[in-house]
Amino acid sequence: MRGNLAKTFELANTQVFLRAPLPKSYANYLGQKLFRLVLTVQGLGAFALITLGVILRKSGVAKNVIRPRIRQEIARAGVALLPMFVFVALALGFVVVGQTIAALARVGQMTFLGQTMVIVIVRELGPLIAAMLVLARVGTANVIELGTARALGEVEALEALGIDPVHYLIVPRVIGMSLGIFSLTVYLIIGALASGYLFAFLQDAPLTPRDYCDQLAAALGWLDFVMLALKTVAFGFFIAIVTCYHGLSQPLRLEDVSRVAVRAVSQGIIVCVLIDAAFIVIYLFS
């Protein structure tokens, strides 16, 4: 396992090249940034493939140890965040859904309500907001915990005991975050749609609850449910990969952990936006 980790993280040793003094010019600056981007993408890809391999190859290994850790990560990335998501769902419903219903009622276009809600809430805002909140709350904690463990030599201690660090540290976080984001997205969407109608009802919008539910049911198709599941699981998987990679990619000093956490969160946001853009393309061509 030590050899696999060394191959995965050997790209981190190229900091000598990245920090080498260069003549000041825009070309050198852009070249250095491009070189860093290529190395990061290659390292993340290798780390993701190794994690997938460990999930498939060791799915039945040490169940008594891994399964409680998976439940713990699901609780941290799901159940513990539920109160915050209830508040966000109410706010999202009042701000977006309620005002949309009121605006459509003023122009007499309530027939487009169901399709608008599906596009705005179910397809886009719900999954993306859930992913961003989990990234900010749990993803940052992953970087700090793993970076501190690497700085204190705990990862090397696991390897010395014959414990696979990827299986013990990474796999529970990947599974827990994927399932957590999926569950929280469902709650966020339901809460936003319900609170939005409540806000519109208080404004005397000409729409009964039955008509509202009928429009949503007519606008939703099987593709929306499949894409919602795939998108949220992809968000959780790649957020966990990015944050865990930056926590373990190189030996860190304790004072470097906060800097690496900021970089991981920034890259996690970029990854989420790219995943969302890819699913938009799929929707457009499906």
DOKOLMAR-177134 format. One record per residue (C-alpha): residue in one letter; x, y, z. Coordinates in steps of 0.05 Angstrom, whole numbers, m for minus. Each point is the difference from the previous one (the first is absolute). Layout:
vexse resn = a, u = X, v = Y, w = Z
...
This chain:
vexse resn = m, u = 0, v = 0, w = 0
vexse resn = r, u = 58, v = 47, w = 15
vexse resn = g, u = 22, v = m8, w = m73
vexse resn = n, u = m69, v = 18, w = m26
vexse resn = l, u = m4, v = 62, w = 43
vexse resn = a, u = 70, v = 20, w = m21
vexse resn = k, u = m20, v = m5, w = m73
vexse resn = t, u = m64, v = 37, w = 11
vexse resn = f, u = 31, v = 58, w = 38
vexse resn = e, u = 68, v = 4, w = m35
vexse resn = l, u = m26, v = 59, w = m41
vexse resn = a, u = m1, v = 40, w = 64
vexse resn = n, u = 76, v = m2, w = m1
vexse resn = t, u = 2, v = 45, w = m61
vexse resn = q, u = m7, v = 61, w = 45
vexse resn = v, u = 74, v = 13, w = m14
vexse resn = f, u = m18, v = 14, w = m73
vexse resn = l, u = m62, v = 40, w = 18
vexse resn = r, u = 38, v = 45, w = 48
vexse resn = a, u = 62, v = 8, w = m42
vexse resn = p, u = 19, v = 73, w = m13
vexse resn = l, u = m22, v = 21, w = m70
vexse resn = p, u = 7, v = 64, w = m38
vexse resn = k, u = m60, v = 44, w = 12
vexse resn = s, u = m47, v = m4, w = m59
vexse resn = y, u = m72, v = m18, w = m15
vexse resn = a, u = 22, v = m60, w = m41
vexse resn = n, u = 40, v = m30, w = 57
vexse resn = y, u = m56, v = 14, w = 49
vexse resn = l, u = m53, v = m33, w = m45
vexse resn = g, u = 47, v = m58, w = m15
vexse resn = q, u = 12, v = m13, w = 74
vexse resn = k, u = m75, v = 2, w = 14
vexse resn = l, u = m14, v = m47, w = m58
vexse resn = f, u = 53, v = m48, w = 24
vexse resn = r, u = m30, v = 1, w = 70
vexse resn = l, u = m69, v = m13, w = m30
vexse resn = v, u = 24, v = m60, w = m40
vexse resn = l, u = 35, v = m30, w = 61
vexse resn = t, u = m62, v = 10, w = 43
vexse resn = v, u = m47, v = m32, w = m50
vexse resn = q, u = 47, v = m59, w = m10
vexse resn = g, u = 7, v = m9, w = 75
vexse resn = l, u = m75, v = 4, w = 12
vexse resn = g, u = m13, v = m49, w = m56
vexse resn = a, u = 50, v = m50, w = 28
vexse resn = f, u = m28, v = 8, w = 70
vexse resn = a, u = m71, v = m10, w = m25
vexse resn = l, u = 18, v = m63, w = m37
vexse resn = i, u = 37, v = m29, w = 60
vexse resn = t, u = m59, v = 16, w = 45
vexse resn = l, u = m49, v = m34, w = m48
vexse resn = g, u = 46, v = m60, w = m4
vexse resn = v, u = 2, v = m6, w = 76
vexse resn = i, u = m76, v = 7, w = 5
vexse resn = l, u = m10, v = m56, w = m50
vexse resn = r, u = 56, v = m45, w = 22
vexse resn = k, u = m9, v = 6, w = 75
vexse resn = s, u = m75, v = 7, w = 6
vexse resn = g, u = m5, v = m59, w = 47
vexse resn = v, u = 64, v = 11, w = 39
vexse resn = a, u = m2, v = 21, w = 74
vexse resn = k, u = m76, v = 11, w = 0
vexse resn = n, u = m2, v = 7, w = 75
vexse resn = v, u = 47, v = 59, w = m5
vexse resn = i, u = m19, v = 34, w = m65
vexse resn = r, u = m76, v = m3, w = 6
vexse resn = p, u = m3, v = 39, w = 66
vexse resn = r, u = 47, v = 52, w = m31
vexse resn = i, u = m46, v = 6, w = m60
vexse resn = r, u = m60, v = 10, w = 45
vexse resn = q, u = 39, v = 53, w = 38
vexse resn = e, u = 17, v = 37, w = m64
vexse resn = i, u = m72, v = m4, w = m24
vexse resn = a, u = m22, v = 30, w = 66
vexse resn = r, u = 52, v = 55, w = m5
vexse resn = a, u = m14, v = 17, w = m74
vexse resn = g, u = m75, v = m11, w = 5
vexse resn = v, u = m37, v = m3, w = 67
vexse resn = a, u = 43, v = 52, w = 35
vexse resn = l, u = m13, v = 51, w = m56
vexse resn = l, u = m76, v = m11, w = m3
vexse resn = p, u = m19, v = 60, w = 45
vexse resn = m, u = 42, v = 47, w = m43
vexse resn = f, u = m32, v = m29, w = m63
vexse resn = v, u = m70, v = 10, w = 28
vexse resn = f, u = 16, v = 74, w = 9
vexse resn = v, u = 31, v = 5, w = m70
vexse resn = a, u = m60, v = m36, w = m31
vexse resn = l, u = m48, v = 50, w = 33
vexse resn = a, u = 42, v = 59, w = m23
vexse resn = l, u = 6, v = m28, w = m71
vexse resn = g, u = m74, v = m12, w = m3
vexse resn = f, u = m17, v = 70, w = 23
vexse resn = v, u = 51, v = 34, w = m44
vexse resn = v, u = m5, v = m39, w = m65
vexse resn = v, u = m62, v = m44, w = m3
vexse resn = g, u = m48, v = 48, w = 34
vexse resn = q, u = 21, v = 60, w = m42
vexse resn = t, u = m3, v = m42, w = m63
vexse resn = i, u = m71, v = m21, w = 14
vexse resn = a, u = m20, v = 71, w = 15
vexse resn = a, u = 33, v = 27, w = m63
vexse resn = l, u = m33, v = m53, w = m45
vexse resn = a, u = m67, v = 14, w = 32
vexse resn = r, u = 6, v = 74, w = m16
vexse resn = v, u = 12, v = m14, w = m74
vexse resn = g, u = m50, v = m57, w = m4
vexse resn = q, u = 50, v = m54, w = m18
vexse resn = m, u = m11, v = m49, w = 56
vexse resn = t, u = 1, v = m58, w = m50
vexse resn = f, u = 76, v = 6, w = m3
vexse resn = l, u = 9, v = m6, w = 75
vexse resn = g, u = 14, v = m74, w = 4
vexse resn = q, u = 52, v = 0, w = m55
vexse resn = t, u = 34, v = 62, w = 30
vexse resn = m, u = 4, v = m31, w = 69
vexse resn = v, u = 29, v = m65, w = m28
vexse resn = i, u = 54, v = 37, w = m39
vexse resn = v, u = 19, v = 50, w = 54
vexse resn = i, u = m8, v = m40, w = 64
vexse resn = v, u = 3, v = m74, w = m17
vexse resn = r, u = 53, v = 1, w = m54
vexse resn = e, u = 44, v = 59, w = 19
vexse resn = l, u = m5, v = 37, w = 65
vexse resn = g, u = m17, v = m58, w = 46
vexse resn = p, u = 58, v = m46, w = m17
vexse resn = l, u = 51, v = 56, w = m8
vexse resn = i, u = m17, v = 36, w = 65
vexse resn = a, u = 1, v = m66, w = 38
vexse resn = a, u = 68, v = m17, w = m29
vexse resn = m, u = 29, v = 68, w = 17
vexse resn = l, u = m25, v = m2, w = 72
vexse resn = v, u = 28, v = m70, w = 12
vexse resn = l, u = 66, v = 21, w = m32
vexse resn = a, u = 5, v = 61, w = 45
vexse resn = r, u = m18, v = m39, w = 63
vexse resn = v, u = 25, v = m71, w = m8
vexse resn = g, u = 50, v = 7, w = m57
vexse resn = t, u = 40, v = 51, w = 40
vexse resn = a, u = 0, v = m46, w = 60
vexse resn = n, u = 26, v = m57, w = m44
vexse resn = v, u = 60, v = 41, w = m22
vexse resn = i, u = 16, v = 23, w = 71
vexse resn = e, u = m7, v = m69, w = 31
vexse resn = l, u = 40, v = m36, w = m53
vexse resn = g, u = 52, v = 55, w = m6
vexse resn = t, u = 11, v = 0, w = 75
vexse resn = a, u = 4, v = m76, w = 0
vexse resn = r, u = 52, v = 2, w = m55
vexse resn = a, u = 39, v = 55, w = 35
vexse resn = l, u = 1, v = m40, w = 65
vexse resn = g, u = 21, v = m65, w = m34
vexse resn = e, u = m65, v = m37, w = 14
vexse resn = v, u = m7, v = m22, w = m73
vexse resn = e, u = 70, v = m31, w = 1
vexse resn = a, u = m18, v = m34, w = 66
vexse resn = l, u = m61, v = m33, w = m33
vexse resn = e, u = 44, v = m25, w = m56
vexse resn = a, u = 50, v = m28, w = 51
vexse resn = l, u = m57, v = m38, w = 33
vexse resn = g, u = m20, v = m30, w = m67
vexse resn = i, u = m64, v = 41, w = m7
vexse resn = d, u = m17, v = 28, w = m68
vexse resn = p, u = m8, v = 76, w = 10
vexse resn = v, u = m45, v = 7, w = m61
vexse resn = h, u = m47, v = m55, w = 24
vexse resn = y, u = m1, v = 25, w = 72
vexse resn = l, u = 1, v = 76, w = m10
vexse resn = i, u = m26, v = 15, w = m70
vexse resn = v, u = m53, v = m52, w = m19
vexse resn = p, u = m47, v = 16, w = 59
vexse resn = r, u = 5, v = 74, w = m16
vexse resn = v, u = m15, v = m11, w = m74
vexse resn = i, u = m60, v = m44, w = 13
vexse resn = g, u = m26, v = 42, w = 58
vexse resn = m, u = 4, v = 65, w = m38
vexse resn = s, u = m32, v = m29, w = m63
vexse resn = l, u = m60, v = m27, w = 39
vexse resn = g, u = m3, v = 62, w = 44
vexse resn = i, u = m4, v = 49, w = m58
vexse resn = f, u = m53, v = m43, w = m35
vexse resn = s, u = m44, v = m3, w = 62
vexse resn = l, u = 9, v = 74, w = 17
vexse resn = t, u = m16, v = 20, w = m71
vexse resn = v, u = m66, v = m37, w = 3
vexse resn = y, u = m19, v = 34, w = 65
vexse resn = l, u = 22, v = 68, w = m26
vexse resn = i, u = m42, v = m7, w = m63
vexse resn = i, u = m62, v = m23, w = 37
vexse resn = g, u = 7, v = 54, w = 53
vexse resn = a, u = 11, v = 55, w = m52
vexse resn = l, u = m60, v = m20, w = m42
vexse resn = a, u = m45, v = m5, w = 61
vexse resn = s, u = 22, v = 65, w = 33
vexse resn = g, u = m4, v = 36, w = m67
vexse resn = y, u = m72, v = m19, w = m9
vexse resn = l, u = m14, v = 22, w = 72
vexse resn = f, u = 29, v = 68, w = m16
vexse resn = a, u = m42, v = 5, w = m63
vexse resn = f, u = m62, v = m22, w = 38
vexse resn = l, u = 11, v = 57, w = 50
vexse resn = q, u = 1, v = 47, w = m60
vexse resn = d, u = m67, v = m27, w = m25
vexse resn = a, u = 29, v = m30, w = m63
vexse resn = p, u = m56, v = m33, w = m43
vexse resn = l, u = 27, v = m70, w = 7
vexse resn = t, u = m27, v = m58, w = 41
vexse resn = p, u = 46, v = m52, w = 31
vexse resn = r, u = m28, v = m53, w = m46
vexse resn = d, u = 15, v = 41, w = m63
vexse resn = y, u = 70, v = 15, w = 27
vexse resn = c, u = 15, v = m74, w = 11
vexse resn = d, u = m31, v = m19, w = m67
vexse resn = q, u = 45, v = 49, w = m37
vexse resn = l, u = 62, v = m25, w = 35
vexse resn = a, u = m19, v = m73, w = m14
vexse resn = a, u = m12, v = 16, w = m73
vexse resn = a, u = 66, v = 36, w = m8
vexse resn = l, u = 41, v = m54, w = 34
vexse resn = g, u = 23, v = m59, w = m41
vexse resn = w, u = 40, v = m63, w = 13
vexse resn = l, u = 62, v = 34, w = m28
vexse resn = d, u = m4, v = 54, w = 55
vexse resn = f, u = 2, v = m53, w = 55
vexse resn = v, u = 58, v = m38, w = m32
vexse resn = m, u = 40, v = 63, w = m14
vexse resn = l, u = m13, v = 26, w = 70
vexse resn = a, u = 28, v = m63, w = 31
vexse resn = l, u = 60, v = m2, w = m46
vexse resn = k, u = 16, v = 73, w = 9
vexse resn = t, u = m3, v = 0, w = 76
vexse resn = v, u = 41, v = m64, w = 5
vexse resn = a, u = 51, v = 31, w = m48
vexse resn = f, u = 3, v = 63, w = 42
vexse resn = g, u = 13, v = m41, w = 63
vexse resn = f, u = 51, v = m45, w = m32
vexse resn = f, u = 42, v = 55, w = m31
vexse resn = i, u = m5, v = 47, w = 60
vexse resn = a, u = 26, v = m56, w = 44
vexse resn = i, u = 55, v = m16, w = m50
vexse resn = v, u = 24, v = 72, w = m6
vexse resn = t, u = 0, v = 14, w = 75
vexse resn = c, u = 31, v = m66, w = 19
vexse resn = y, u = 53, v = 6, w = m54
vexse resn = h, u = 22, v = 68, w = 25
vexse resn = g, u = 2, v = m26, w = 71
vexse resn = l, u = 45, v = m59, w = m18
vexse resn = s, u = 36, v = 22, w = m63
vexse resn = q, u = 64, v = 23, w = 33
vexse resn = p, u = 32, v = 2, w = 69
vexse resn = l, u = m26, v = 63, w = 32
vexse resn = r, u = 21, v = 44, w = 58
vexse resn = l, u = m55, v = 18, w = 47
vexse resn = e, u = 3, v = 73, w = m21
vexse resn = d, u = m12, v = m21, w = m73
vexse resn = v, u = m66, v = m35, w = 13
vexse resn = s, u = m43, v = 62, w = m3
vexse resn = r, u = 31, v = 22, w = m66
vexse resn = v, u = m11, v = m68, w = m30
vexse resn = a, u = m73, v = 0, w = 25
vexse resn = v, u = m14, v = 65, w = m36
vexse resn = r, u = 30, v = m28, w = m65
vexse resn = a, u = m40, v = m64, w = 6
vexse resn = v, u = m66, v = 37, w = 11
vexse resn = s, u = 15, v = 45, w = m60
vexse resn = q, u = 14, v = m59, w = m44
vexse resn = g, u = m62, v = m36, w = 27
vexse resn = i, u = m44, v = 58, w = m22
vexse resn = i, u = 31, v = m2, w = m69
vexse resn = v, u = m12, v = m75, w = m5
vexse resn = c, u = m73, v = 8, w = 21
vexse resn = v, u = m12, v = 53, w = m52
vexse resn = l, u = 32, v = m43, w = m54
vexse resn = i, u = m42, v = m61, w = 20
vexse resn = d, u = m63, v = 44, w = m1
vexse resn = a, u = 19, v = 26, w = m70
vexse resn = a, u = 10, v = m71, w = m25
vexse resn = f, u = m70, v = m20, w = 24
vexse resn = i, u = m30, v = 62, w = m32
vexse resn = v, u = 29, v = m23, w = m66
vexse resn = i, u = m30, v = m69, w = 11
vexse resn = y, u = m68, v = 32, w = 14
vexse resn = l, u = 4, v = 42, w = m63
vexse resn = f, u = 15, v = m60, w = m45
vexse resn = s, u = m46, v = m50, w = 33
